[in-house]
Amino acid sequence: MRRSGTRCTLLLFERSTGSIGPNVFARLQTTQLLNSFQPAPKFRFNGGEKGIAVRDGKDGSVAPVKDTVSAHQAGVNALALERFGGRILVSGGLDASLKIWDLEQCGNPSKAHTFTPIATVPRSDKAHKFGITHLSFYPFDSAAFLSTSYDHTLKVWATDTASLSASFSLGSKVYTHAVSPIASHLLVACGTQHPAVRLVDLRSGSNVQSLAGHAGAILATSWSPRHEHVLATGSVDGTVRIWDIRRAGGVVGMLDMEDSLGLYYNGLLDPSGKVRIRASAKAHSAPVNGLTWTDDGAYIVSAGHDRRIRVWDAALGKNTLASFGPSIRNSQLASVAMFTSPVGLTHPGKELLFWPNETEILVLDLHDGHVVTKLRPTGLAQRTNKNRISSIVWRGSGGGGSSSGVAMGGSNMAGAIFSAHLDGQIRAWTPRLEGETDEDEDESLEEASEEKAKKRKALDDVFKGLMGKKITFT
């Protein structure tokens, strides 16, 4: 804490003397905040459920956790945060329920607060019947959000009233969906158990197009934030295809992990005028279940069950060969939510990737892959394997996806990360701010001391038990 305070003083001195400009100063400050995220257990989400029950022991016995509140009793499977004010958070449970949370309930972010849902949509015949797989907000207005489920449906909801506005049956399990953040066409790209990508038009209310080409279920979909008609999709066949939905054939390229030049994506047409696609090109050697773009559209990030994360030049389609090492874990047959820090918050080429690594969040350098920091829950949640992270969302200083470059950490929980867990909880993570007390550090040290004391006592008991027995040799 003293070290960070000294650094801040030096930065202020250099800024006041004109040694560094305002943009550099802002980037240094926000980079420091991005690197200092920590658990915020004082913020809890109580969905009105009883304390969760964790299966403990080889016999599968159930041990209830005392004094624990949960957002969804059966586990939280999806999160979505509206991008304008960053105020409304929607969560979806494995029990098919939906809950809407107002993050402005917390009047003073320096004090502990328990959030309660402002609306709940329980499982029913009119709502979803099975677990929620993905959530997103309407692209240009937080008044509506979308949900998909294992019950084969895509549904549109009114945020204010938590009422159903429209429902689309897609005929197979829906793993994910995506809405373009910039397009006016209002097409929802749905990844389902069927190998063709389904495009649903929210204006006409119809399934207007299917993009065929993948050889298996679609686990990841993501629209370009720069080109409104460009879509990336990932499948269990290990391929990532790039589509231009205006083309008759649709696909314009495939990402190839062996291609560091981007020849098969950038060279779109051969002399005969046909799209040149190599069928054997694979982005991963296992199912692809994660796709995202940097918010300037310059890079595509993909993740697969081969425990690899790859970064691609979006203009050329080339593999940048960024290496994220052996610490990546990825085994769920579902879409993985990951995001990059907004361009402008850090120096160019120093963007960060936030990756849900089973029971922890890894903060990684996007371009060279090294681990910047690891975010782990405190207390019991850190010691159990039953709290796998199913979704993460980012709350910037001006909203969920703001890239305005404004320093994080204002009075409204700006600059926070929220994570959904299969133990039923929603957890908050906030950057450490200048002037904060060392209470959290003292608490973590106290927990570590208690843990060491327990281990020491267990060893002492074993030792005394052995020494108290009479041993004879025959």
Buried (B, 14 or more C-beta within 10 A) or exposed (E): EEEBEEBBEEBEEBBEEEEBEEEBBBBBBBBBBBBBBBBBBBBBBBBEBEBBBBEBEEEEEEEEBEEBBBBBBBBBBBBBBBBBBBBBBBBBBBBBBBBBBBBEEBEEBEEEBEBBBBBBBEBEEEBBBBBBBBBBBBBBEBBBBBBBBBBBBBBBBEBEEBEBBEBBEBEBBBBBBBBBBEBEBBBBBBBBBBBBBBBBBBEEEEBBBEBEBBEBBBBBBBBBBBBBBBBBBBBBBBBBBBBBBEEEEBBBBBBBBEBEBBBBBBBBEEEEEEBBBEEEBBBBEBBBBBBBBBBBBBBBBBBBBBBBBBBBBBEBBBBBEBEBEEBBBBEBEBBBBBBBBBBBBBEEEBBBBBBBBBBBBBBBBBBBBEBBBEBEBBBBBEEBEBBBBBBBBBBBBBBBBBBEBBBBBEEBBBBBBBBBBBBBBBBBBBBBBBEBEEEBEEEBEEEEEEEEEEEEEEEEEEEEEEEEEEEEEE
